[in-house]
């Protein structure tokens, strides 16, 4: 733990004038304001499986859960199930999240993409040591109370082309299990099946830099959809958000979330809440991110960093909320995300670029047929590479015009 505290202190040092004490003071003041305002929510905690609402960690937690429209990397699994069909690389993530007292949240996610199809598997378990005492104060039983959530993901990116990124549609099938040992409290374990559905699209909007990557995205998600268990509802949430990168190093995100609970009257649902996040890329291998969630009288503030070691990313987060002892630096999450390659997509794209540029060079030299051959080679690799097909059509018209002019000259 001391190592993580040292890393966080280094991170805080990189932001001038910011300290853990400043964060704690700000948090206390804002929490008091929220508790005494219209934003206070008396319906918090009326649903099953609070583990479903605890972020695994990673950028999803680090950007204040404002991640529905970002949905990059393995963090997409909890934010928006449509994200797997837009992954850059196959990823294996292992995440540790310090929680209340001696409890911890351990998670693992594996995700990969094949063309427009994305698939993923993830599981997280929250466990808490528990000791039961009898009426005389003697230890009666001892064990672990745990909640486990397992997710199976699939998504597909429809209508993708060179000019249109496509619209991704995805879903998660989730199984949640709460285990309470019979020696502690009999017949209290619960098993539920639930689902997530999400959509995601990206496009260019007010973009002030050159890049093939789209700078604006919109996402929606319905999460934790399921029927009540023994009269207790699941923490279902409808979320919508956008993400915007006006310049290359900076990414802003914003989410609106509306909780609902099948089995409870609407007046007993939790209130809507807002989330916002920012990520700033300082170098190719280092970025800082932060997020803020306004949720009733329990606002959440997160500060973290992403260190890219080429084949592995290390994502560190420090979070302040009502489950945190703000007098000490004890609320951490750390993700080790392993990059397992892109299934050859970068090499294919490089080959396409080389053929396409060679075609342009041949065209500039007046070798029209050779230019067509290069662009046809592009289309054999990627039939949706529209600039190549348009150029072929233009050059073929030029060749036909040349032939017509030659025929006219023969007639004369």
TAUR-V508151 format. One record per residue. RES is the residue in one small letter. PHI is phi in degrees with one decimal (* if undefined). Layout:
res = <RES/RES>
phi = <PHI/PHI>
//
This chain:
res = <x/x/x/x/x/x/x/x/x/x/x/x/x/x/x/x/x/x/x/x/x/x/x/x/x/x/x/x/x/x/x/x/x/x/x/x/x/x/x/x/x/x/x/x/x/x/x/x/x/x/x/x/x/x/x/x/x/x/x/x/x/x/x/x/x/x/x/x/x/x/x/x/x/x/x/x/x/x/x/x/x/x/x/x/x/x/x/x/x/x/x/x/x/x/x/x/x/x/x/x/x/x/x/x/x/x/x/x/x/x/x/x/x/x/x/x/x/x/x/x/x/x/x/x/x/x/x/x/x/x/x/x/x/x/x/x/x/x/x/x/x/x/x/x/x/x/x/x/x/x/x/x/x/x/x/x/x/x/x/x/x/x/x/x/x/x/x/x/x/x/x/x/x/x/x/x/x/x/x/x/x/x/x/x/x/x/x/x/x/x/x/x/x/x/x/x/x/x/x/x/x/x/x/x/x/x/x/x/x/x/x/x/x/x/x/x/x/x/x/x/x/x/x/x/x/x/x/x/x/x/x/x/x/x/x/x/x/x/x/x/x/x/x/x/x/x/x/x/x/x/x/x/x/x/x/x/x/x/x/x/x/x/x/x/x/x/x/x/x/x/x/x/x/x/x/x/x/x/x/x/x/x/x/x/x/x/x/x/x/x/x/x/x/x/x/x/x/x/x/x/x/x/x/x/x/x/x/x/x/x/x/x/x/x/x/x/x/x/x/x/x/x/x/x/x/x/x/x/x/x/x/x/x/x/x/x/x/x/x/x/x/x/x/x/x/x/x/x/x/x/x/x/x/x/x/x/x/x/x/x/x/x/x/x/x/x/x/x/x/x/x/x/x/x/x/x/x/x/x/x/x/x/x/x/x/x/x/x/x/x/x/x/x/x/x/x/x/x/x/x/x/x/x/x/x/x/x/x/x/x/x/x>
phi = <*/-60.2/-63.7/-67.9/-63.8/-62.4/-62.0/-65.5/-61.7/-62.7/-61.1/-66.0/-64.3/-71.0/-106.3/-56.8/79.1/-105.7/-142.3/-62.3/-64.3/-61.5/-62.3/-63.5/-62.6/-62.5/-64.7/-57.5/-63.6/-69.5/-62.3/-62.8/-60.8/-64.7/-67.5/-108.2/-123.5/-66.0/-81.7/-59.3/-123.8/-76.5/-95.4/-63.6/86.9/-90.2/-115.5/-75.9/49.3/-60.4/-56.9/-63.9/-99.9/-91.2/-61.3/-58.0/140.6/63.7/-68.5/-59.5/-73.8/-63.9/-99.0/68.3/65.4/-82.9/-132.4/-61.3/-97.1/-83.5/46.2/-101.0/63.7/-66.9/-65.1/-59.4/-57.0/-89.9/-89.6/-157.9/-65.2/-76.6/-70.3/-65.6/-78.5/-123.4/-65.7/-82.3/-131.9/-69.7/-134.2/-125.0/-118.5/-121.8/-128.6/-120.4/-129.1/-64.6/-122.9/-74.0/53.1/-91.7/-82.5/-141.4/-113.3/-110.6/-140.6/-144.2/-136.3/-123.5/-143.6/-149.8/-129.4/-124.4/65.9/-94.0/-105.0/-122.3/-134.7/-156.0/-137.5/-149.9/-146.7/-140.2/-135.2/-105.3/-126.9/-137.0/-61.8/-139.4/-126.3/-101.9/-120.4/-84.3/-67.4/-95.5/82.5/-92.2/-65.3/-97.6/-157.7/-150.1/176.5/-120.0/-93.5/-140.5/-128.9/-124.6/-125.3/-117.5/-125.5/-113.5/-120.4/-149.1/-150.9/-141.2/-99.2/-90.3/64.5/-73.3/-155.6/-64.1/-93.3/-126.9/-67.9/100.7/-120.2/-93.2/-126.8/-144.6/-150.5/-118.5/-101.7/-121.4/-124.7/-119.5/-137.2/-104.5/-111.7/-122.0/-54.7/-60.2/-68.8/-91.3/-159.2/-71.5/58.0/-114.1/-71.3/-136.6/-127.3/-137.8/-114.3/-147.0/-147.6/-124.0/-135.8/-146.5/-130.1/-156.7/-145.5/-131.4/-159.8/-94.8/-155.2/45.9/-99.6/-112.7/-154.4/-97.8/-172.0/-72.5/-71.1/-67.8/-104.4/-134.0/-140.3/-130.4/-139.7/-135.2/-156.0/-111.6/-121.1/60.7/-83.8/-175.1/-87.3/-60.4/-117.2/54.4/84.8/-101.2/-82.3/-89.8/-82.3/-74.2/-142.8/-104.7/-130.0/-142.0/-158.9/-137.5/-134.5/-141.9/-119.9/-70.3/-130.2/-54.6/-80.4/-119.2/-130.3/-107.3/-141.1/-148.4/-129.5/-116.5/-123.0/-126.5/-70.5/-147.4/-143.6/-61.8/103.3/-115.1/-65.2/-56.5/-70.1/-103.0/-75.1/-66.8/-75.7/-63.7/-146.1/-119.8/-136.2/-141.5/-148.5/-146.4/-131.4/-124.0/-92.3/-89.8/-139.0/-63.9/-112.6/-143.3/-143.0/-117.5/-134.2/-152.0/-155.1/-139.4/-120.8/-98.1/-130.8/56.6/-91.5/-123.9/-65.3/-128.5/-121.8/-130.7/-134.0/-159.1/-142.0/-126.1/-109.6/-99.9/-99.5/73.3/-93.5/-152.0/-108.7/-114.1/-112.8/-112.7/-132.8/-123.7/-125.2/-111.5/-156.5/-69.5/-89.2/-105.5/-83.7/-70.2/-78.7/-143.4/-85.5/-126.8/-112.9/-122.2/-137.3/-138.1/-120.6/-106.0/-109.4/-96.0/-84.5/-106.7/96.1/-110.4/59.4/81.9/-64.8/-66.0/-64.7/-64.0/-63.6/-63.7/-65.0/-60.7/-61.2/-64.3/-63.6/-64.5/-66.4/-62.0/-64.2/-64.4/-64.0/-63.8/-63.6/-65.0/-86.3/84.2/-91.6/-67.8/-66.4/-66.5/-62.0/-61.9/-61.4/-63.8/-71.0/-67.0/-63.8/-61.0/-68.4/-66.7/-81.8/-135.2/-61.5/-93.4/-79.6/-63.5/-58.7/-66.7/-65.7/-66.6/-64.3/-61.4/-61.6/-65.9/-68.3/-62.8/-62.3/-64.7/-65.1/-63.6/-64.7/-62.0/-63.1/-63.4/-66.4/-65.9/-65.0/-63.2/-65.4/-64.7/-64.0/-66.2>
//
